[in-house]
Amino acid sequence: MDVKLIHIPKVHDVRGSLAVIEGDCIPFKIARVYYLFDVPSDAYRGGHAHKEQQSLILALSGSFEVVVNNGSKNERYLLNKPNIGLYIPTGVWREIENFSSGAVCLVLASTKYDENEYIRDYDTFLSSKQS
């Protein structure tokens, strides 16, 4: 599926930890950054795939689960460390759920927002995988 956890380099000393995303730390150039917060624990986000965009999802605070699907296989990832992100390549369906209280979900994206490159209907997504 090419979805993978990426460990963000960090430096730790008595003052705390510092994580840095630069250079070739992630497999794409960042074009957009956004974050989700105050998501109710019984809500979910995502529910789409991208035709072009690659993403890295990080739990800056708290925890949540990301369910990914490549059209034939589901995988579930618990994100709860701010220096471990989930890389999601183009063409993978994702849903984010089970947000803990105070969770902050940061998304680094390879493209600027373009509604036309989203696949928001699951059946359309599955059909695109069969062609």
N, C-alpha and C positions, 0 to 999 in steps of 0.2 A: 504493500500500500504506500510505501515511502513516507508515511507519517512517522515521526520520530521525536523523542525527547532530546532537547539540546541543553547542555549545561553551559550556562553563561559564566564566563570567568569572573571570579570574585577575589577580593582582597579582604582579609580580616585581621584586625588588631584589637587592642583593648577598647578602642572607641566604637567598634561595631564593624559592620561589613559594607563593602562597596562593590556593586556589580556593574560591569561595563560591557556595552554592546557596541562594538566598532569593528572595522576591518572586515574580515571574512568570518566573523563569529557566527553569522547566520547566512544561509545560502541565497540571499537576495538583497537588493538595495531597497531601503525603506522609503516609500513614497507617502505613507499616511500612518498616523498613530492615533488610536482612540482607546477609550476605556469605558468599562461598564461598572456601575456602582449602585448601591441601594436597590439591588435586584432582590425581590422577595424569594424566600427559600423554596416556595412551591412554583416559581416561574421558571421558564427556560428561555434562552436566547439562541441565536443562530437559526437553524432550520433552513439551511441553504448550502449551496456549493458555488464555486466560482469557475468561470470559463478561463480566466487569465490570472487572477490574483493568487499569490502564495501568502501564507500568514504564519506568524509566530504568536502563540497565545501564552500569557504568563499570569500567574496569580500573584499580584503584588502584595496582597493582604488576604488573609482568610483562605478559603478553599472552594473548589467547585470541580465538577466532572465534565469532561469533554467526550462526547460519543461521536466517533467518526465512522464513515461508511464509504467504501470505494465502489459500491454497486453489487458486491458479492460477499463482503465480509464486514462485520461490525467490530470495533475495538473501543474500549472505555479506558480513559486516563483520568486519574485523580491528580489535579494540580494543587499544590499547597506549599510550594517553596518558591520565593521570588527569583531565584537564580536557575530555575529549571523551566524551560518553555517547551511548548508542544508545536513542532513544525508541521504545518498542513499544506501540502502541495496543491496545485491546481486540480480541480475535478474531484474533490473529496467532500462529501456531505458532512456537515458538522452541526451538532447541537450541544449547547452548554447548559448544564442543569445542576441541581443540588447545591446552590450557593449557600455558603455559611454566612452568618451574621457579619457584616462589615467587610465582606469580600470585595476586592477590587480586581477586575479582569482587564489586563492591558493587552491590546492587539497591535502588532506591528504588521503592516500590509505592504505588499510590493507594488500596488497600484493605488491611484487616487480613486475616490468613489465614482462609480459608474453603474447605475442601476441596470443597464443593459447587459452587463457581464455576470450578473447573478442568475443562478438557477434556483428559484424559490419553490417550485413544485416537485415533490419527491418522485412522482411517476415520470415527469419529464426528465429528471435526473437519471432515473433507472433506464429510460429509453436511450439517453445519450451514451450510456455505458455499453449498450448492446449493438450500437452502430459502428 
